[in-house]
Amino acid sequence: MSVMAVELPRVSVLLWRADAIVLFDWLMSTDLDAVPITHPAQKQALADLLSRLEQETDIPGVTQHQIEAAQSEMARDMGW
């Protein structure tokens, strides 16, 4: 008997492009083993998000200038 992978329910999340760029850049440069978590599934969810951004968008091809522009755009109205 073959074992079939369980298909988990999916949701769609719309992100501003700048959010996706900033998240991708952060996830690519972050040691997920160093991120504080309370359950291993949290680290897996971050890894899954990175994988989706990497495989299903053109975000991996952005330039350093585009990353910096996205960071500025996102931080503009934060008051930090």
C-alpha positions, 0 to 999 in steps of 0.5 A: 500500500502506498503512503499518500502525502496529506494535502493541508488546507491552503490560504492566500495572502496578498503582500505589498511588493515592498513587504515581500522584498523586505521579508525575503531579504530578512529570511535569506540573511537570518539564521532561523536557528537563532530566531526565538520560537516557542514551537518548532512549527514556527521555524518551519513556517518561516522556512516555508514562507521563504521557500514560497517567496523564492519559488513563486515570485520574482523577488529573488532577482531584486537588486540591492538598490530595490531592497533598500528602496523597499526598506525605506518605503516600509519604514517611511511612516513607522516613526522609528 
